[in-house]
């Protein structure tokens, strides 16, 4: 009798587990809300889950600290889209639009054994010092086309003392501050298409028509 009871419990457990798994995978009920999706942004676009996104990528991730000469870095902005997403988007570019920073914290061990947290110079700090400018100040990007903006970094010779205090742990490179842009009519796009922004190395601007 005990064997049958144990068998019945096991069978019930298997059935319930199978039902829960089916409900989860099918999105039935409150277990798996329909507005939760999984996968990378390009994958979701290819699968038709989102209608457009913007990919922003610099030609190099960082530049060495140099003085007295400008460093020009190209940044490629691609707008991937299909109907009903807008045929083009307008982007404003400038230091006032900085929304994300790039830097790494390092631990430096002093001669007496003490560990001190150090970090390299941050991109937004250089922007705040006035050593970064962007060209052009605005772009209109058509669907499935790529535009180019320039990040121009120039440290004058007399900035060496100011910059030296940031150099630690052997780090003498500056991450490119590429997040200095704003999509025009972002609020309207958010309400109509579910515009969302996240920063993961590349900057993905996601417009989801089903949000």
Helices and strands as residue ranges (DSSP letters): H 2-26, G 29-31, H 41-46, E 52-58, E 62-64, E 71-81, E 88-98, E 105-109, E 115-119, H 123-129, E 132-135, E 138-142, E 145-153, G 157-159, H 160-164, E 173-175, E 180-183, H 186-193, E 196-199, E 203-207
